[in-house]
């Protein structure tokens, strides 16, 4: 899907250098994937401490 965007050129150049990707399109797509992934991680970490714990779970047994 073609979309016209006004993107900060300096920021895009920095992203190209940091990512090591060859095209602007690949860089923007990678940045969007990482953005979505981080937001999903926030949702997951927000659940810590809110879910009921299993009193019978033995974490040491799972290490073996």
Helices and strands as residue ranges (DSSP letters): H 9-19, H 24-45, H 59-62
